[in-house]
């Protein structure tokens, strides 16, 4: 390795956690190296030599250049709300937070070139209940009682940055956070479309109800669930459309109106007192027996991002590829792909420009048709 640069130990820690690796596992991957050496690299006690750094970069899937430069913003577990916190391992949480740190890099790169919608999320922490908060938000946003056609478009139109959470684990559904005045939501796009929509509503609940308090614990999760249920399925709309003696087959047809899962719809019918406790439990048993907890029947079309699609289209016109973005950010192209997996129809493929980043006037991007 001919290039000389200053090693940044904090970037090594971030890269290792992004891959969900322990120090012991990393030591084994770049061996023969003992655990103390890896700890010393990360503490800044001493730096790896060029050959060892090449091995570290290969083991972690990051370019060597990533390990130099300024400190990156590290996400604290206390600053993020995780959809299924109690089920996650420490490694899974580290991987998710590592993805969030890379997303901040990508978002910063995009915002230097594009003017994105400003955040327009009210503070609803003083509402008397999650149901009241959902009603207030619908009223403030002029949504009425209509179904929300695309939750991602809606969130983006209100200034939320939506990225994909590429962690291949069923326990990792979604998480959200505020960074300054910008809200972020990360969705696991490997889930069903209905599941992802509910996750988006759940994280929106955290953003508007729990901004000024640590959004952790079972109470906060229950509140976010109740918010998502009421936000996606307004009480008046449910009461007007749902049958009193619903069967699972009824629910499969009816769920398409609000684009929610069969299980979520059954729960909502119970909370608005359309279903008795006995009727609800009977439906839950049948839903589980049909396998609909793991496989959603007649799944809806997956939602995509307008913002990312517009960004990528504009970059393609400038002959910029994902490789150019990755080079600017000193990350692997796969990192960018994973952050937009399933969210953007338009990809950044091709040879790209020889010079990488370009200086150009910032383009103003807005989201349209979020609930048309």
N, C-alpha and C positions, 0 to 999 in steps of 0.2 A: 504494500500500500504506500504510494508515493506522496499523497496529499497529507499535509500536516495540519491538524486542527486541535482545538481544545475540547477534551472530553467533558460531557456534562453528566454527572452521575444520576441526576434526577430524571433525565430522559431514559436512562437504562431501567430505572424502577418502573416508570410508566410503561415502557415497552414490555417488560416482563409481566406486569399485571394485566396488560391488554391481552396477552396470550394465556392468561390463567396459569402461569407457571410459578412454582415455588423457587426459592433460591437454590434449594437442593437439586431440583429437577434441572434447572439451568446449568448448574455446575456439572452435572452428569452429561448434559448435552454438549458442552464445550470442553470436556475433560481431555486429559486428566487435570482437573482443577478441584481444589477443596472448597467447602462451603464458606470458609473464612475469606477466601479470595473474592468470591462474589459479593459477600457482605462488605468487604473493603472497597470494591468498585462502587457500590451503591452509596456508601457513606462518604466517599471522596477521600478516603485514607490514601489510596493510590489508584492509578488508572491502568486499564489493560493496555498491553502493547498492541501494535498494529495487527499482528497476526491473530491475537486473541480477540480483538474487537471484530475482525472479519468473521470469526466463528460465532461470536455473540449475535452479530447482525443476521447471519444465516439461520441460526437457531430460532431467532425471534421473528424472522420475516420482515425486518426493517432494513432500509438502506443504511450503510455505514454513516452517511452524512446526517442521518436523523439524530445520532448521538452527540452532535455538537450543536452549539447555538444557545440561545437564551432559554431560561426555564419556561416550561409550558404550564398553563393553568391546570392544576390537579383538582379533580372533583372530590369533595368530601362526601362520604356516605350520608352524613346528616343533612346535606343540601339537596338531596334527591329523594323523590318518593318512588319506591319500587312497588310494582303491582302485586308481587307475591313474595314479600320480604322474608317471611318466616320459612319459606321453602327453599330459599337460595343458599348455596354454599358461599363461603368467603371468596373462593376462586371465581365463581360465576358473577358475584357482585363486582369483583375487581375487573373482570373482563368488560362488564357493562359500563362501569365508570371510565375505563380506558377508552372505550368506544366514544363515550361522551366527550372526553378530552380531545380526541382526534376530530370529532364533529365541530367543536369550537374552532379548531384550526380551519377546517373547510368552510365553515360559516363566515369566519373572518375574511377569508380569501374571496368568497362570493360577494360579501358586503362592500369590499373595496371596489368592486366592479359594477355592482347593481344596487339600486335603491329598492329595498324590500319594504313591504308594508310594516308600519309602526305598530307596536303592541297596543291593543285596545281591549284589555281585560280588566274588568272592575274588581275591586276588593269586596267580596261577599262574605267575609268572615263573620260579620255581625248578623247575618240572616238567622232566623230562629230554627231552621232545619235545612238539610240538604235539598228537600223538595222545594222549599221556599227559595233557596238559592238558584235552583234550576229554573223555576218560574220567573224569577227576577232577570236572569240572564237572557232567557228567551224574549222577555219583554224589552229589555234594553237593546237587544240585537234585532228586534223587529221580526222575530221568527213565528210568532203566533203559535198555533197548535199544529202546524204542518210538519210532516216528517222531514228530517234532514237528509238531503240526497247524498251529500258527500261530506263526511266529517273532516277529512283532511283539508279539503278546499275551504271549509268554513274556518277551521283553526288558522290556516295560512292567511286568510283574508283579514283576520284579527291580529296578525303579527306574530303568531306562534311559528317557530321553526320546527319542522317535522322531519325526522330522520329515521332510518331503519336501524333496528337493533339486531345485529347479526350475531347472536349468541345461540348456538344450537343446543338449547336446553328448554324443556317444557316448563321448567320452573321460572324462567325469565320471560315475563309477558311484555312489560313496558315500564318506562319510568319517565319522570318529568322533573324539571328544575327551572329556576330563575337564575340568569346570569346578568346582574345589573338590572336593566329594565327590559330584558329580552327573555321571553319564555321559550323553553324547548320541550318537545315531546319526542320520545323514542318508542317506536312500535315494532314488535316482533312480527314481521310480515310473513312468517312461516305458519302463523295461525290462520284460522278461517277468516274470511272477510267480515263476518258478523262479530267474531271475537275481537278482531282488530278495531272495529268501530266502537265497541263497548270500552275497550282499553283506552281509546282516544277520549271518550266521554269521561272515563274514570280519571285520567290524568288532567283533563280540563278542570274537573272538580277540585283536584289538589291545587292547581294553579290559582283558582279564584277563591278558594276557601281557606287554604293553608299557607299562603305566601309568607305570612309573618310568624309562623310557628313551624317547628320541625314536623314535616308531614309523615310521621312514623307511627307505628303501633296499630293495633286492631281497630281502635275507635276511628282513627283517621281513614283506614281502609274501608270500614263500613260506611262512613259518611261519603266517601268518593264513589262507592258502589251505588248508594242510594241516589246520589246526584246524577250519575250516568244513566241510571234507570229512568229517573224522572225527566231528564233532559232529552233522551232519545224517544221516550214514550210518554208524552204529557198526559196527565190524569184525565182531562176532559176528552182528549182524543181516544184514549183507551176505553173510557166508559161509553163513548158513542159508537165504537166499532167492534168491541169484543163480545162474543156470545157468552151467555151465563153458564151453559153446560158444555164447555169446550172439551174437545178430545184432542189427542196429540195430532191427528190429521188436520183438525181445525187450526191448530197452532202453526203447523207447517205452511198452510196457506196464508194465515194472517200475519205471520212474521215478516213476510215480504213487504207489507205496507210500511213498516218502520225499519226494515233491514236490520233485524236483531236475531239472536239465536233463539231456538225453541225454548231452551232453558231460561234465558233472560225474560222472554215474554211470559212464560208461566209464572215466574217470580213476580213480575210486575202485576199480573192479573190478581195474584194473591195479595200484594201490598195495597191495592186499591179496593180490596174486599169483593172482587167479582168471584174469586174462588174461595171456598171454605178451606180450612186446614186439611180436612180429610181429602177433598178433591185435589188440592195442590200436591199432597204427598202421593196420591195415586198417580197423578201425571208424572211426577218426578221419577217414580219407580219405572213407569213405562218408557220414559225418555232414556233412562239409563239402560234398560233391557234392550232397547233398539240400537244402542251404541251411539246415541246422539250427543253424549257428553264429549266424546272424542272426535266424532265425525259429524259435522253439521249437514243435515239433509237439505238438498237443493240449495247449495251454497250460492251466495250472491257474487257478483263480479267484484273483484278486488279494487279498492280505491287507489288512486294514484295522486301524485303531487302536481299541481299546476306550476308552482314556483320552480321546482327542480327541472321540470320539463322545459319551461321557458328559458331558464338559465342555460341548460345544455344545448338547446337549439341555437341560442345566440352564440355560444362558444364554438359550436360547430361551424357557424358562418364565419367566425374569426379564425377557423382552422386550428382550433385548440383541441387537443385530445386529453383524455384522462391522464395520460402519461405526463403531459405538460403540467397539469395541476399537481400531480403527485411529486414531480420534480421540484416545483416551487415549494411545496410543503415538506419535502424530504421524507415522504412516506411511500409505501408500496401502492401501486394502482389498485390492488385488491381492497385496500382500506376504503377508498372512495367508492368502489363498487358496492361494498357491503353496507355503507351508510345510505345508499340510495336504492338498495335492492328492493324490487317490487314497487317502488314509489314513483319512478320516472320511466315513462315509455321510451323516451329518446335517450339513447346511450351516447357516450363519447368514445367513438371508435375511430380507427384510421391512424395515419402516420402522425398527424398533428403538425404543429409549426416547429420550425427549427429553433426558434428563439424562446419558446415557452411562453411566459407571461407577456401580455401586451398592455400598453398604456392606451386607454380609451376613455371616452366620456362615460360616466356611470349611467346605465340604463335604468329607468324606473319600471319596476314590475308590479303588477297588481293581480289579484285573484278575482275572477268573475264567475258568476253562476254557482256560487256556493250553496244556494238554496232556491235556485230559480225553478 
